[in-house]
């Protein structure tokens, strides 16, 4: 009984994470790995954040949020502009961070 309860809980957690919303930001000023690390550290402090992906080449910051939680655009903008970056766009999608990572790895033509 305990094993089936743990398995059900694990399945619930995985499905909840799969449904979490993703916030994609286009950010200018990303020039080095130190920039990416600083952005990740700043954003991970937010209790709504579960994971962060930063692509210097694509000027992309993607944030996975916990189910039912969101981060207001003005909070995202402030966190990044206070760190010296210029936020161009903010979009909410249902694309998982795994999907974004796969998209970023595809060769460019």
C-alpha positions as CSV (number, residue, x, y, z in Angstrom):
1,X,0.0,0.0,0.0
2,X,2.8,2.4,0.9
3,X,4.6,1.7,-2.4
4,X,1.5,2.4,-4.5
5,X,0.9,5.6,-2.5
6,X,4.4,6.8,-3.1
7,X,4.1,5.9,-6.8
8,X,0.9,7.8,-7.1
9,X,2.4,10.8,-5.4
10,X,5.4,10.7,-7.8
11,X,3.1,10.5,-10.8
12,X,1.1,13.5,-9.5
13,X,4.3,15.5,-9.0
14,X,5.5,14.7,-12.5
15,X,2.2,15.6,-14.1
16,X,1.9,18.8,-12.0
17,X,5.4,19.9,-13.2
18,X,4.5,19.0,-16.8
19,X,1.5,21.4,-16.6
20,X,3.5,24.3,-15.1
21,X,3.6,27.4,-17.2
22,X,6.7,28.7,-18.8
23,X,7.7,32.3,-19.1
24,X,10.0,33.2,-22.0
25,X,11.9,36.5,-22.0
26,X,14.0,38.0,-24.7
27,X,16.8,39.9,-22.9
28,X,19.5,42.1,-24.3
29,X,22.9,42.4,-22.5
30,X,23.6,38.7,-22.0
31,X,27.3,38.4,-23.0
32,X,28.9,35.7,-20.8
33,X,28.4,32.7,-18.7
34,X,28.7,34.9,-15.6
35,X,25.6,36.9,-16.9
36,X,23.7,33.6,-17.2
37,X,24.7,32.4,-13.8
38,X,23.7,35.7,-12.2
39,X,20.3,35.7,-13.8
40,X,19.6,32.1,-12.8
41,X,20.6,32.9,-9.2
42,X,18.4,36.0,-9.1
43,X,15.3,34.3,-10.6
44,X,15.7,31.1,-8.5
45,X,15.1,33.2,-5.4
46,X,11.5,33.7,-6.4
47,X,9.3,31.1,-4.7
48,X,7.2,30.6,-7.9
49,X,10.3,29.4,-9.9
50,X,11.1,25.7,-10.3
51,X,13.7,26.0,-13.1
52,X,15.5,28.5,-15.3
53,X,17.2,28.2,-18.7
54,X,19.4,31.0,-20.1
55,X,20.7,31.0,-23.7
56,X,23.3,33.7,-24.4
57,X,23.2,33.0,-28.1
58,X,19.4,33.3,-28.3
59,X,19.1,36.1,-25.8
60,X,16.5,33.9,-24.1
61,X,15.6,33.5,-20.4
62,X,13.0,30.8,-19.8
63,X,11.4,30.2,-16.4
64,X,9.3,27.3,-15.3
65,X,6.8,28.2,-12.6
66,X,5.1,26.1,-10.0
67,X,1.5,25.1,-11.0
68,X,-1.0,27.8,-10.2
69,X,1.8,30.4,-9.6
70,X,2.9,33.3,-11.8
71,X,5.4,36.1,-11.6
72,X,4.1,39.6,-12.7
73,X,5.8,41.1,-15.7
74,X,6.8,44.1,-13.7
75,X,8.6,41.9,-11.2
76,X,10.5,40.1,-13.9
77,X,11.4,43.3,-15.7
78,X,12.6,44.9,-12.4
79,X,14.7,41.9,-11.4
80,X,16.5,41.9,-14.8
81,X,16.8,45.6,-15.3
82,X,18.1,46.1,-11.8
83,X,20.8,43.6,-12.8
84,X,21.7,45.6,-15.9
85,X,19.8,43.8,-18.6
86,X,17.2,45.1,-21.1
87,X,14.0,43.0,-21.3
88,X,12.5,43.2,-24.8
89,X,9.6,40.7,-24.6
90,X,7.8,38.6,-22.1
91,X,5.6,35.7,-23.2
92,X,3.9,32.9,-21.4
93,X,3.7,29.5,-23.1
94,X,2.9,25.9,-22.3
95,X,6.3,24.8,-23.8
96,X,8.2,22.8,-21.1
97,X,11.8,23.8,-20.3
98,X,12.8,20.4,-21.8
99,X,11.2,21.4,-25.0
100,X,13.0,24.8,-24.9
101,X,16.3,23.0,-24.3
102,X,15.7,20.7,-27.2
103,X,14.8,23.7,-29.5
104,X,18.0,25.5,-28.4
105,X,20.1,22.4,-29.3
106,X,18.9,22.1,-32.8
107,X,21.4,23.2,-35.5
108,X,20.8,26.5,-37.1
109,X,20.5,26.8,-40.9
